[in-house]
Amino acid sequence: MGCCGGEDDQESVAGPVPLDLLEPLNSFHQETLLSSDEDFIISPINSNFSALLCKDTLRAILEKLPLADLSRAACVCRLWRSVANDRDLQVCVFKSPWKLRDVIGNPSSGSFWRDNSLSKFAVSHRLSRGDSIASLAVKYSVQVMDIKRLNNMMSDHGIYSRDRLLIPLCKPEILINSTCYIELDIHAKREVAVVYLDGGPDKNVHILFNRPTTERGKKRVLDSLKRSMQVDDGTAQYYLSISNGDPRAALTQFSDDLTWEKQVQST
């Protein structure tokens, strides 16, 4: 009726929006206008969501995600992958739930960043005279089998061939304001985020990676094999040499030979 809000004006406002007016708009705006608030969902996979095409904005969003979701985000598109695989972002997300101070070292595989559960961490304990698996389990309030499993130990005698043991971390508060070192332990055969309660790792590379390259370390390996096999020095040295210095392989070869001898004697 009139220009002050008559019935004709109400009908024109309430009527449908002509489609020709929507043609200049992009598909994202079309979906916004033609859909109700309940039906329309802003999806991070919607390539028309221009805000997620800005690296700074995308980074600010991704750094709030759990580490597993950050890994999934890297599969969306090339842009997301370039942002999600940024090491600084990965370290930031890795540290966030545990309030870590810093993470030092580069993993050999990118899969390391897919998980930051408590099982990913371990405490480094430098072995000293009188230490045993049982005493360490009591000291750190963990199970004996958990220590053996993490360090890939077949028996308690394996402690004598090593300079340190990795202790499963069971108290999250230890990680608060701590520095972790990404290390590939040759005995555990895995990469672990290691926490040093007594400072930091030794600067010597062979100690950092737990390699018994010193004469003292080799002697401890040999003594451990002698006790496990219950043999003399020559026999233990022989099996260690044919196994390229791998104590586990030496024990396996020795066990296979004993089985073969028993089979021969029984026939």
C-alpha positions as a LaTeX table, in Angstrom:
\begin{tabular}{lrrr}
\hline
Residue & $x$ (\AA) & $y$ (\AA) & $z$ (\AA) \\
\hline
Met1 & 0.00 & 0.00 & 0.00 \\
Gly2 & 2.17 & 2.88 & 1.18 \\
Cys3 & 5.87 & 3.38 & 1.61 \\
Cys4 & 5.62 & 3.13 & 5.40 \\
Gly5 & 5.23 & $-0.60$ & 5.72 \\
Gly6 & 2.00 & $-1.64$ & 4.06 \\
Glu7 & 0.92 & $-5.11$ & 3.07 \\
Asp8 & 2.49 & $-4.80$ & $-0.39$ \\
Asp9 & 5.84 & $-3.98$ & 1.16 \\
Gln10 & 5.62 & $-6.94$ & 3.53 \\
Glu11 & 4.90 & $-9.31$ & 0.68 \\
Ser12 & 7.82 & $-7.99$ & $-1.34$ \\
Val13 & 10.20 & $-8.44$ & 1.58 \\
Ala14 & 8.92 & $-11.87$ & 2.46 \\
Gly15 & 8.91 & $-13.07$ & $-1.13$ \\
Pro16 & 11.66 & $-15.23$ & $-2.66$ \\
Val17 & 14.89 & $-13.66$ & $-3.84$ \\
Pro18 & 15.09 & $-13.69$ & $-7.68$ \\
Leu19 & 17.72 & $-16.12$ & $-8.93$ \\
Asp20 & 19.09 & $-13.62$ & $-11.43$ \\
Leu21 & 20.25 & $-11.51$ & $-8.47$ \\
Leu22 & 22.29 & $-14.44$ & $-7.22$ \\
Glu23 & 24.22 & $-15.03$ & $-10.43$ \\
Pro24 & 27.03 & $-12.56$ & $-9.65$ \\
Leu25 & 27.57 & $-14.24$ & $-6.28$ \\
Asn26 & 29.91 & $-17.18$ & $-5.91$ \\
Ser27 & 28.65 & $-20.61$ & $-5.05$ \\
Phe28 & 29.44 & $-20.17$ & $-1.37$ \\
His29 & 27.16 & $-17.12$ & $-1.07$ \\
Gln30 & 24.43 & $-18.84$ & $-3.04$ \\
Glu31 & 24.43 & $-21.71$ & $-0.60$ \\
Thr32 & 24.28 & $-19.25$ & 2.30 \\
Leu33 & 21.25 & $-17.39$ & 0.94 \\
Leu34 & 19.30 & $-20.39$ & $-0.30$ \\
Ser35 & 19.87 & $-22.52$ & 2.78 \\
Ser36 & 18.56 & $-22.06$ & 6.28 \\
Asp37 & 20.93 & $-21.67$ & 9.22 \\
Glu38 & 20.06 & $-25.17$ & 10.37 \\
Asp39 & 20.84 & $-26.80$ & 7.03 \\
Phe40 & 24.04 & $-24.91$ & 6.20 \\
Ile41 & 27.26 & $-26.13$ & 7.78 \\
Ile42 & 30.61 & $-24.46$ & 7.27 \\
Ser43 & 32.86 & $-27.40$ & 6.50 \\
Pro44 & 36.67 & $-27.18$ & 6.56 \\
Ile45 & 36.62 & $-29.38$ & 3.45 \\
Asn46 & 34.53 & $-26.79$ & 1.56 \\
Ser47 & 37.05 & $-25.34$ & $-0.89$ \\
Asn48 & 34.88 & $-22.25$ & $-1.26$ \\
Phe49 & 35.46 & $-21.26$ & 2.34 \\
Ser50 & 37.96 & $-18.55$ & 1.46 \\
Ala51 & 39.04 & $-17.95$ & 5.07 \\
Leu52 & 40.70 & $-21.36$ & 5.08 \\
Leu53 & 42.78 & $-20.43$ & 2.05 \\
Cys54 & 44.80 & $-17.96$ & 4.11 \\
Lys55 & 47.84 & $-19.70$ & 5.59 \\
Asp56 & 47.95 & $-17.55$ & 8.72 \\
Thr57 & 44.28 & $-18.18$ & 9.48 \\
Leu58 & 44.61 & $-21.86$ & 8.67 \\
Arg59 & 47.63 & $-22.21$ & 10.94 \\
Ala60 & 45.79 & $-20.49$ & 13.80 \\
Ile61 & 43.00 & $-23.06$ & 13.43 \\
Leu62 & 45.15 & $-26.15$ & 12.94 \\
Glu63 & 47.33 & $-25.47$ & 15.98 \\
Lys64 & 44.23 & $-25.91$ & 18.14 \\
Leu65 & 43.66 & $-29.46$ & 16.88 \\
Pro66 & 44.82 & $-32.66$ & 18.57 \\
Leu67 & 47.88 & $-34.20$ & 16.93 \\
Ala68 & 45.90 & $-37.03$ & 15.29 \\
Asp69 & 43.50 & $-34.54$ & 13.70 \\
Leu70 & 46.41 & $-32.43$ & 12.49 \\
Ser71 & 47.71 & $-35.49$ & 10.64 \\
Arg72 & 44.30 & $-36.00$ & 9.03 \\
Ala73 & 44.15 & $-32.33$ & 8.03 \\
Ala74 & 47.31 & $-32.84$ & 5.97 \\
Cys75 & 45.27 & $-35.11$ & 3.67 \\
Val76 & 42.72 & $-32.44$ & 2.67 \\
Cys77 & 44.67 & $-30.62$ & $-0.03$ \\
Arg78 & 48.15 & $-29.40$ & $-0.91$ \\
Leu79 & 47.75 & $-26.11$ & 0.92 \\
Trp80 & 46.62 & $-27.81$ & 4.11 \\
Arg81 & 49.43 & $-30.34$ & 3.82 \\
Ser82 & 52.06 & $-27.62$ & 3.49 \\
Val83 & 50.76 & $-25.92$ & 6.64 \\
Ala84 & 50.08 & $-29.08$ & 8.66 \\
Asn85 & 53.55 & $-30.52$ & 7.90 \\
Asp86 & 55.36 & $-27.41$ & 9.10 \\
Arg87 & 57.72 & $-28.58$ & 11.83 \\
Asp88 & 57.13 & $-25.60$ & 14.10 \\
Leu89 & 53.39 & $-26.27$ & 13.99 \\
Gln90 & 53.89 & $-29.99$ & 14.63 \\
Val91 & 56.12 & $-29.27$ & 17.62 \\
Cys92 & 53.62 & $-26.74$ & 18.96 \\
Val93 & 50.76 & $-29.25$ & 18.77 \\
Phe94 & 52.97 & $-32.04$ & 20.14 \\
Lys95 & 53.87 & $-29.96$ & 23.22 \\
Ser96 & 50.48 & $-28.43$ & 23.89 \\
Pro97 & 48.59 & $-31.10$ & 25.90 \\
Trp98 & 51.58 & $-31.84$ & 28.16 \\
Lys99 & 52.79 & $-28.22$ & 28.57 \\
Leu100 & 56.30 & $-29.13$ & 27.42 \\
Arg101 & 58.97 & $-26.46$ & 27.30 \\
Asp102 & 60.70 & $-27.72$ & 24.16 \\
Val103 & 61.22 & $-30.72$ & 21.88 \\
Ile104 & 64.76 & $-31.19$ & 20.56 \\
Gly105 & 65.74 & $-33.41$ & 17.65 \\
Asn106 & 64.30 & $-34.49$ & 14.33 \\
Pro107 & 62.58 & $-37.88$ & 13.94 \\
Ser108 & 63.69 & $-40.12$ & 11.10 \\
Ser109 & 60.07 & $-40.57$ & 10.02 \\
Gly110 & 57.20 & $-38.12$ & 9.77 \\
Ser111 & 54.93 & $-40.72$ & 11.38 \\
Phe112 & 56.47 & $-39.76$ & 14.73 \\
Trp113 & 54.24 & $-36.68$ & 14.79 \\
Arg114 & 51.02 & $-38.67$ & 14.48 \\
Asp115 & 50.89 & $-39.61$ & 18.15 \\
Asn116 & 51.75 & $-37.78$ & 21.35 \\
Ser117 & 50.11 & $-40.10$ & 23.86 \\
Leu118 & 51.89 & $-40.79$ & 27.14 \\
Ser119 & 53.35 & $-44.02$ & 25.72 \\
Lys120 & 55.42 & $-41.89$ & 23.33 \\
Phe121 & 57.53 & $-40.60$ & 26.23 \\
Ala122 & 60.11 & $-42.25$ & 28.45 \\
Val123 & 62.48 & $-41.30$ & 31.23 \\
Ser124 & 66.19 & $-41.97$ & 30.69 \\
His125 & 67.83 & $-43.69$ & 33.66 \\
Arg126 & 71.62 & $-43.93$ & 33.68 \\
Leu127 & 72.47 & $-47.33$ & 35.13 \\
Ser128 & 74.75 & $-47.57$ & 38.14 \\
Arg129 & 76.05 & $-50.39$ & 40.34 \\
Gly130 & 73.26 & $-52.10$ & 42.25 \\
Asp131 & 70.47 & $-51.23$ & 39.83 \\
Ser132 & 68.02 & $-53.96$ & 38.89 \\
Ile133 & 64.80 & $-54.11$ & 36.90 \\
Ala134 & 62.81 & $-54.67$ & 40.09 \\
Ser135 & 64.40 & $-51.76$ & 41.96 \\
Leu136 & 63.81 & $-49.42$ & 39.02 \\
Ala137 & 60.19 & $-50.54$ & 38.76 \\
Val138 & 59.68 & $-49.62$ & 42.43 \\
Lys139 & 61.54 & $-46.31$ & 42.09 \\
Tyr140 & 59.49 & $-45.12$ & 39.11 \\
Ser141 & 56.20 & $-46.82$ & 40.10 \\
Val142 & 55.93 & $-48.88$ & 36.93 \\
Gln143 & 55.62 & $-52.59$ & 36.12 \\
Val144 & 58.69 & $-54.76$ & 35.56 \\
Met145 & 57.21 & $-56.11$ & 32.31 \\
Asp146 & 56.62 & $-52.57$ & 31.04 \\
Ile147 & 60.33 & $-51.77$ & 31.45 \\
Lys148 & 61.34 & $-54.98$ & 29.70 \\
Arg149 & 58.86 & $-54.43$ & 26.88 \\
Leu150 & 59.99 & $-50.85$ & 26.23 \\
Asn151 & 63.67 & $-51.80$ & 26.25 \\
Asn152 & 63.13 & $-54.98$ & 24.23 \\
Met153 & 64.68 & $-57.14$ & 26.94 \\
Met154 & 64.39 & $-60.92$ & 26.98 \\
Ser155 & 65.58 & $-61.34$ & 30.57 \\
Asp156 & 66.84 & $-59.37$ & 33.57 \\
His157 & 70.42 & $-60.08$ & 32.48 \\
Gly158 & 70.04 & $-57.61$ & 29.61 \\
Ile159 & 70.59 & $-54.76$ & 32.05 \\
Tyr160 & 74.31 & $-55.57$ & 32.29 \\
Ser161 & 74.98 & $-54.83$ & 28.61 \\
Arg162 & 73.59 & $-51.29$ & 28.66 \\
Asp163 & 74.53 & $-47.86$ & 29.90 \\
Arg164 & 70.95 & $-46.76$ & 30.44 \\
Leu165 & 67.35 & $-47.95$ & 30.45 \\
Leu166 & 64.24 & $-46.22$ & 29.20 \\
Ile167 & 61.54 & $-46.10$ & 31.87 \\
Pro168 & 57.88 & $-45.83$ & 30.81 \\
Leu169 & 56.45 & $-42.51$ & 31.89 \\
Cys170 & 53.36 & $-42.90$ & 34.06 \\
Lys171 & 53.13 & $-39.44$ & 35.68 \\
Pro172 & 52.10 & $-36.71$ & 33.21 \\
Glu173 & 53.16 & $-33.96$ & 35.63 \\
Ile174 & 56.80 & $-34.88$ & 34.92 \\
Leu175 & 56.38 & $-33.45$ & 31.42 \\
Ile176 & 55.26 & $-30.01$ & 32.58 \\
Asn177 & 57.91 & $-27.44$ & 31.62 \\
Ser178 & 60.30 & $-30.25$ & 30.62 \\
Thr179 & 62.48 & $-30.63$ & 27.53 \\
Cys180 & 62.18 & $-33.82$ & 25.47 \\
Tyr181 & 64.83 & $-35.25$ & 23.18 \\
Ile182 & 63.75 & $-37.31$ & 20.18 \\
Glu183 & 66.05 & $-40.34$ & 20.14 \\
Leu184 & 66.23 & $-43.59$ & 18.23 \\
Asp185 & 67.20 & $-46.18$ & 20.83 \\
Ile186 & 68.84 & $-49.22$ & 19.26 \\
His187 & 67.68 & $-51.54$ & 22.06 \\
Ala188 & 64.09 & $-50.34$ & 22.14 \\
Lys189 & 64.18 & $-50.24$ & 18.30 \\
Arg190 & 61.91 & $-47.22$ & 18.20 \\
Glu191 & 61.98 & $-43.45$ & 18.39 \\
Val192 & 61.07 & $-42.08$ & 21.78 \\
Ala193 & 60.62 & $-38.63$ & 23.28 \\
Val194 & 63.09 & $-38.96$ & 26.15 \\
Val195 & 63.03 & $-36.89$ & 29.33 \\
Tyr196 & 66.21 & $-36.51$ & 31.39 \\
Leu197 & 65.41 & $-35.86$ & 35.04 \\
Asp198 & 69.04 & $-35.18$ & 35.89 \\
Gly199 & 69.68 & $-32.50$ & 33.27 \\
Gly200 & 70.27 & $-33.47$ & 29.66 \\
Pro201 & 71.78 & $-36.19$ & 27.49 \\
Asp202 & 75.48 & $-36.89$ & 27.34 \\
Lys203 & 77.18 & $-35.06$ & 24.49 \\
Asn204 & 78.82 & $-38.26$ & 23.30 \\
Val205 & 76.84 & $-39.68$ & 20.40 \\
His206 & 77.38 & $-43.30$ & 21.35 \\
Ile207 & 75.83 & $-42.70$ & 24.79 \\
Leu208 & 73.00 & $-40.62$ & 23.34 \\
Phe209 & 71.94 & $-43.49$ & 21.13 \\
Asn210 & 72.83 & $-46.14$ & 23.69 \\
Arg211 & 75.50 & $-47.84$ & 21.55 \\
Pro212 & 77.98 & $-50.00$ & 23.49 \\
Thr213 & 80.97 & $-48.97$ & 21.36 \\
Thr214 & 83.47 & $-48.63$ & 24.22 \\
Glu215 & 85.58 & $-51.52$ & 25.44 \\
Arg216 & 83.73 & $-51.40$ & 28.75 \\
Gly217 & 80.40 & $-51.64$ & 26.95 \\
Lys218 & 81.56 & $-54.59$ & 24.84 \\
Lys219 & 82.78 & $-56.42$ & 27.93 \\
Arg220 & 79.41 & $-55.92$ & 29.61 \\
Val221 & 77.66 & $-57.36$ & 26.56 \\
Leu222 & 79.98 & $-60.37$ & 26.58 \\
Asp223 & 79.50 & $-60.95$ & 30.31 \\
Ser224 & 75.75 & $-60.76$ & 29.91 \\
Leu225 & 75.85 & $-63.35$ & 27.11 \\
Lys226 & 77.99 & $-65.67$ & 29.23 \\
Arg227 & 75.46 & $-65.57$ & 32.06 \\
Ser228 & 72.50 & $-66.04$ & 29.75 \\
Met229 & 74.07 & $-68.90$ & 27.77 \\
Gln230 & 75.99 & $-70.35$ & 30.74 \\
Val231 & 79.06 & $-70.79$ & 28.55 \\
Asp232 & 82.72 & $-69.73$ & 28.59 \\
Asp233 & 84.26 & $-66.58$ & 27.11 \\
Gly234 & 85.24 & $-68.22$ & 23.82 \\
Thr235 & 81.76 & $-69.57$ & 23.09 \\
Ala236 & 80.05 & $-66.28$ & 23.93 \\
Gln237 & 82.57 & $-64.36$ & 21.80 \\
Tyr238 & 82.00 & $-66.75$ & 18.87 \\
Tyr239 & 78.22 & $-66.32$ & 18.83 \\
Leu240 & 78.54 & $-62.57$ & 19.25 \\
Ser241 & 80.93 & $-62.34$ & 16.30 \\
Ile242 & 78.75 & $-64.38$ & 13.92 \\
Ser243 & 75.80 & $-62.19$ & 14.88 \\
Asn244 & 77.56 & $-58.92$ & 14.00 \\
Gly245 & 77.59 & $-57.85$ & 17.65 \\
Asp246 & 73.83 & $-58.22$ & 18.16 \\
Pro247 & 73.25 & $-59.92$ & 21.57 \\
Arg248 & 69.66 & $-60.89$ & 20.73 \\
Ala249 & 70.73 & $-62.55$ & 17.46 \\
Ala250 & 73.57 & $-64.32$ & 19.30 \\
Leu251 & 71.13 & $-65.77$ & 21.85 \\
Thr252 & 68.77 & $-66.87$ & 19.07 \\
Gln253 & 71.58 & $-68.59$ & 17.17 \\
Phe254 & 72.80 & $-70.29$ & 20.35 \\
Ser255 & 69.28 & $-71.52$ & 21.12 \\
Asp256 & 68.88 & $-72.86$ & 17.58 \\
Asp257 & 72.16 & $-74.76$ & 17.87 \\
Leu258 & 71.12 & $-76.31$ & 21.20 \\
Thr259 & 67.82 & $-77.43$ & 19.66 \\
Trp260 & 69.65 & $-78.98$ & 16.72 \\
Glu261 & 72.05 & $-80.84$ & 19.03 \\
Lys262 & 69.16 & $-82.29$ & 21.03 \\
Gln263 & 67.45 & $-83.45$ & 17.88 \\
Val264 & 70.62 & $-85.14$ & 16.65 \\
Gln265 & 71.19 & $-86.86$ & 19.98 \\
Ser266 & 67.61 & $-88.15$ & 20.10 \\
Thr267 & 67.86 & $-89.84$ & 16.67 \\
\hline
\end{tabular}
